[in-house]
Amino acid sequence: MTQAPPPIVSIIGWHNSGKTTIATALVRCLKQRGLHVAVIKHSREDVDLDQPGTDTWLLAQAGADLVAISSQGRLALLEQPAVEVPLSDVVRRLPHYIDLVITEGYKREPTPKIEVIRPGYGHGRIQSPGELLAVVSSDPNAADDAPLFGLDEVDALADLVVMHLSLREDAASD
C-alpha cells in the first residue's frame, strides 16, 4: 500500500521579503506542536552544497549519479539530475514520517500559499487576489482577500496551517 504524500504549504515573496525568517519561525512553532516538518527550498540558480576536495565531491566529480553521506546525526543525499526534479517527485522521496512540507518558493506550484509582503521590496503582490492561504506583512493594508498576520504572529499562522491542512498535532506519523 502506497502512503499519500504529506501536505505542502508554500511560502512565497519577493527577494529579501522575509520568507526564510517566516519559514524558520513556522518550523519552530510546528515542531513544538509535535509535527515532523520537511522544508524544500527552490533556487533559480545552480546550487552546490558540497565542498571541492571532499570525498563526496570527488565521487560526484567522478560521475556518480548520487552520493550519500551518513553519520550518527545527519544524512545527506547529493544528486545531480540532468533536469530540475519536479516538486511532486522531491516530496515523494521524503521519509514516510514527515507530516508536513514547507516550501520556500515554488510560486507556480498548485499548493496553498503564504505570501510574505515587506514594504519596499518587490513590485506588488506575486499571487493573484483570492489565491492565498494567508499574507504575512507589517503593512496592515497588505491584504483584504486573505487572512493577514503580522511578522510576530507565527503561532496564529501555525494554527491556520494546521487547521487548513487538517494536521494532527502531537500525533507524529508512524
Backbone torsions as a table, in degrees:
resi	resn	phi	psi	omega
1	MET	NA	131.4	-179.3
2	THR	-89.3	132.8	179.1
3	GLN	-82.8	139.5	177.5
4	ALA	-65.4	145.0	178.1
5	PRO	-66.6	155.2	179.2
6	PRO	-68.5	155.3	177.0
7	PRO	-67.6	156.1	-176.5
8	ILE	-123.9	140.1	167.3
9	VAL	-129.3	134.6	-176.4
10	SER	-108.1	135.4	174.9
11	ILE	-103.7	119.6	-176.1
12	ILE	-122.8	162.4	177.9
13	GLY	163.5	167.9	178.5
14	TRP	-69.8	163.5	178.1
15	HIS	-53.9	133.3	178.9
16	ASN	65.4	21.1	179.8
17	SER	-81.5	-14.2	-179.6
18	GLY	111.6	16.5	-179.3
19	LYS	-57.4	-48.4	-178.0
20	THR	-66.7	-37.2	177.7
21	THR	-61.1	-46.3	179.6
22	ILE	-68.2	-42.7	179.5
23	ALA	-60.8	-43.4	180.0
24	THR	-61.9	-46.4	179.6
25	ALA	-65.2	-38.6	179.6
26	LEU	-67.1	-41.1	176.6
27	VAL	-59.3	-49.2	-179.8
28	ARG	-56.4	-45.6	-177.9
29	CYS	-64.7	-44.8	-179.2
30	LEU	-68.9	-35.1	176.3
31	LYS	-64.6	-39.0	177.6
32	GLN	-63.3	-22.3	178.8
33	ARG	-89.6	2.9	175.8
34	GLY	90.7	11.4	-179.0
35	LEU	-91.2	148.1	173.1
36	HIS	-94.2	118.9	-171.9
37	VAL	-117.9	132.1	171.2
38	ALA	-109.2	147.7	176.7
39	VAL	-124.6	132.7	177.0
40	ILE	-123.0	118.2	180.0
41	LYS	-101.6	131.9	177.6
42	HIS	-94.7	138.9	177.5
43	SER	-129.6	136.9	176.6
44	ARG	-79.8	-20.0	-179.4
45	GLU	-99.0	160.5	175.0
46	ASP	-66.6	139.5	-176.6
47	VAL	-122.1	135.3	174.4
48	ASP	-123.5	110.9	-178.6
49	LEU	-90.3	-6.8	-177.8
50	ASP	-97.9	165.7	-179.4
51	GLN	-110.2	130.5	177.1
52	PRO	-54.2	135.9	177.8
53	GLY	95.5	-16.7	178.2
54	THR	-72.9	162.3	179.3
55	ASP	-59.0	-43.9	-178.9
56	THR	-65.6	-37.8	177.6
57	TRP	-63.7	-44.8	179.1
58	LEU	-61.6	-41.0	179.4
59	LEU	-65.9	-40.2	177.0
60	ALA	-65.9	-41.4	178.5
61	GLN	-64.0	-27.9	178.4
62	ALA	-73.7	-11.8	176.7
63	GLY	115.7	3.2	178.3
64	ALA	-58.9	132.9	179.3
65	ASP	-71.1	-29.8	178.5
66	LEU	-147.0	135.0	175.4
67	VAL	-122.8	130.3	177.1
68	ALA	-115.8	144.6	172.6
69	ILE	-129.4	132.2	-174.5
70	SER	-131.4	137.6	174.4
71	SER	-140.2	-177.3	-176.9
72	GLN	-58.5	-37.0	-175.0
73	GLY	-116.7	10.1	-175.4
74	ARG	-155.3	145.2	174.2
75	LEU	-136.4	128.8	177.8
76	ALA	-131.0	134.0	174.5
77	LEU	-113.8	121.9	-179.8
78	LEU	-113.5	110.2	-176.9
79	GLU	-113.7	150.5	179.6
80	GLN	-122.7	72.3	-178.6
81	PRO	-69.4	152.3	-179.6
82	ALA	-70.6	-29.6	179.0
83	VAL	-132.2	163.3	179.3
84	GLU	-62.4	134.2	-179.8
85	VAL	-81.7	128.1	178.8
86	PRO	-60.4	148.9	-179.5
87	LEU	-53.7	-42.5	-178.4
88	SER	-60.1	-35.9	177.8
89	ASP	-71.4	-38.2	177.4
90	VAL	-62.8	-44.6	-179.1
91	VAL	-63.5	-39.6	179.2
92	ARG	-61.9	-25.1	-178.6
93	ARG	-84.1	-7.3	-177.3
94	LEU	-71.5	154.0	177.0
95	PRO	-59.6	150.9	-175.3
96	HIS	-64.2	-20.9	-175.3
97	TYR	-82.0	-4.7	-179.0
98	ILE	-69.3	128.4	-179.4
99	ASP	-91.1	-28.9	-172.7
100	LEU	-154.6	142.7	174.6
101	VAL	-113.9	128.2	171.6
102	ILE	-106.7	126.1	174.4
103	THR	-107.5	149.0	171.2
104	GLU	-112.5	115.3	-173.4
105	GLY	100.8	-144.9	-178.6
106	TYR	54.5	43.8	-176.1
107	LYS	-66.0	-18.1	-179.8
108	ARG	-93.0	-6.0	179.9
109	GLU	-75.8	146.6	179.9
110	PRO	-80.6	66.9	-179.4
111	THR	-122.7	157.3	171.6
112	PRO	-60.4	137.6	-173.8
113	LYS	-124.1	144.0	171.4
114	ILE	-115.3	117.2	180.0
115	GLU	-98.3	129.0	176.7
116	VAL	-96.4	121.5	-178.3
117	ILE	-118.3	120.8	179.4
118	ARG	-119.5	116.6	-179.7
119	PRO	-52.0	133.5	179.9
120	GLY	92.6	-4.4	179.7
121	TYR	-121.5	127.6	177.1
122	GLY	87.4	-169.3	-174.0
123	HIS	-130.8	65.0	-179.2
124	GLY	82.7	-165.9	-177.7
125	ARG	-73.8	146.4	175.3
126	ILE	-86.3	-46.8	-175.1
127	GLN	-88.9	144.5	178.1
128	SER	-66.4	150.1	177.4
129	PRO	-55.3	140.9	178.3
130	GLY	85.9	-0.5	-176.5
131	GLU	-112.2	16.2	-176.3
132	LEU	-114.3	145.3	170.4
133	LEU	-74.7	-39.4	-178.7
134	ALA	-163.7	164.9	173.1
135	VAL	-125.6	138.5	174.4
136	VAL	-117.7	124.3	-177.8
137	SER	-164.8	156.3	172.1
138	SER	-85.4	-9.6	179.6
139	ASP	-87.3	114.3	-177.9
140	PRO	-66.4	-11.2	179.0
141	ASN	-106.6	16.9	-174.3
142	ALA	-69.5	-24.6	-177.5
143	ALA	-153.7	138.6	170.8
144	ASP	-125.6	5.2	-177.7
145	ASP	-115.5	3.8	-179.8
146	ALA	-153.8	156.3	176.1
147	PRO	-56.8	135.4	-178.1
148	LEU	-109.1	128.2	179.7
149	PHE	-120.6	140.7	173.0
150	GLY	-74.1	166.6	-177.8
151	LEU	-62.7	-22.2	-178.9
152	ASP	-102.2	12.5	-177.7
153	GLU	-105.1	43.2	-175.5
154	VAL	-68.7	-34.2	177.6
155	ASP	-60.3	-44.2	178.8
156	ALA	-67.4	-37.3	176.2
157	LEU	-63.0	-42.5	177.5
158	ALA	-62.2	-38.9	175.9
159	ASP	-56.7	-45.4	-179.9
160	LEU	-63.2	-44.9	-179.9
161	VAL	-61.1	-47.8	-179.4
162	VAL	-60.0	-44.8	-179.1
163	MET	-67.3	-47.9	-176.5
164	HIS	-62.3	-39.2	-177.2
165	LEU	-93.2	3.8	179.0
166	SER	53.9	47.3	179.9
167	LEU	-85.4	146.6	176.8
168	ARG	-101.0	111.4	178.9
169	GLU	-73.6	151.8	179.0
170	ASP	55.4	22.9	176.7
171	ALA	-132.4	69.5	-176.5
172	ALA	-55.3	145.9	178.6
173	SER	-59.5	147.7	177.7
174	ASP	-88.4	NA	NA
